[in-house]
Amino acid sequence: MIVDLRSDTVTQPTPAMRNAISTARVGDDVYGDDPTVNLLEEKVAKLFGKEAAVFTPSGSLANQLCIRTLVKPGEELICEVNSHIVRAELGAAAAFSGITTRTWTDPYGELSANRAIEIARPNSGPYLVSTTAVAVENTHNFGGGTIHDIKEIEALKKWAEPNRVKLHLDGARIWNSHIASGVPLSEYGKHFETLSVCLSKGLGAPIGSLMISTKERVAEARVWRKRYGGGMRQVGIIAAAGLFAIENNISRLVEDHLRAKQLAKACHEIIPNVIDPTRVSTNIVGLELLGANISAEDFVAQARAEGVWMGALGPTYARLVTHLDIDDSGIEFAVKVLQKLLKQAFVSK
Ligand SMILES: *Cc1c(COP(=O)(O)O)cnc(C)c1O
């Protein structure tokens, strides 16, 4: 048996999703002719209460299109230190858009409006760099699937508006936040000027993300998407999977969250310090292996040899992610393997 918990991006399209793909109506999307893409863009914009959206091949591109419409070259974007935008997009904001970044720190990536506000420097005049946008990642991936208190988002927005600072949401997993917190998607749309969302994570589509904002910003993003080489032709083939995912796979995320909690509890039961299950509110389980007799990389290799696949994201940090293709029998199997390996890893040598 193989239980692949490396990421929620590893899912296989289901037969029903493949059927939606095979029957999709398509057209040349660079001409705006693809009815399936147009429908997806309209639907997703509406879900968030926004005017418009543009389909992109990746979440990184969606993020980059968002922040380049918010921040001019030489201006500053601030975010949490382990945000995808600054850790996992290969410096794209600097390389493509001339954007400089500064970061605040939180162990779980949790948003504290005050911490962001403390480091923000809007309207800094002719000698110092001016902060023009704040990016919030929800859920926070490297923070362990953390969701943010909507009150902190409101507080940040309350400060940002009069200071003319724009808010961007990296909502690759906003669906998970929505399901875990009950906060409506349109509520997130209200607070953020731009949003990026992924269809290819928990929702189980093979490819696809969207940049969401005002008509004007989306029109500008469309030009930049083409300039970056991201204009796609009969891409309704892929958008159809996204539409299917939105219609069928949002509410079931609650199952992924329950299974992640189950994994976390089982690991905590063996070694309490590796994970605090009360911090696991979505589909990501981060194991802190500090004090183990092996590295995260070796621990991950041992688990893989036993059929449980996960990722080593730091020298002592391993990550497990539940998703559409993981069922209860997979979790049961993973629990057995992980409990055995954790016991071995924390025996003093
Ligand atoms: C996955 C992810 C993205 C986008 O990643 P791509 O691989 O470019 O689609 C953006 N932000 C976060 C937090 C993510 O987890």
PDBQT file of the ligand as one rigid body, heavy atoms in Angstrom, charges set to zero:
ROOT
HETATM    1  C1  LIG A 401       0.664  25.918  -3.723  1.00  0.00    +0.000 C 
HETATM    2  C2  LIG A 401       0.640  27.301  -3.261  1.00  0.00    +0.000 A 
HETATM    3  C3  LIG A 401       0.687  28.372  -4.158  1.00  0.00    +0.000 A 
HETATM    4  C4  LIG A 401       0.779  28.206  -5.651  1.00  0.00    +0.000 C 
HETATM    5  O1  LIG A 401       1.638  27.241  -6.061  1.00  0.00    +0.000 OA
HETATM    6  P1  LIG A 401       1.777  26.768  -7.582  1.00  0.00    +0.000 P 
HETATM    7  O2  LIG A 401       2.564  25.527  -7.429  1.00  0.00    +0.000 OA
HETATM    8  O3  LIG A 401       2.479  27.840  -8.291  1.00  0.00    +0.000 OA
HETATM    9  O4  LIG A 401       0.394  26.536  -8.115  1.00  0.00    +0.000 OA
HETATM   10  C5  LIG A 401       0.621  29.643  -3.640  1.00  0.00    +0.000 A 
HETATM   11  N1  LIG A 401       0.523  29.851  -2.319  1.00  0.00    +0.000 NA
HETATM   12  C6  LIG A 401       0.475  28.848  -1.435  1.00  0.00    +0.000 A 
HETATM   13  C7  LIG A 401       0.341  29.148   0.010  1.00  0.00    +0.000 C 
HETATM   14  C8  LIG A 401       0.538  27.532  -1.867  1.00  0.00    +0.000 A 
HETATM   15  O5  LIG A 401       0.499  26.539  -0.982  1.00  0.00    +0.000 OA
ENDROOT
TORSDOF 0
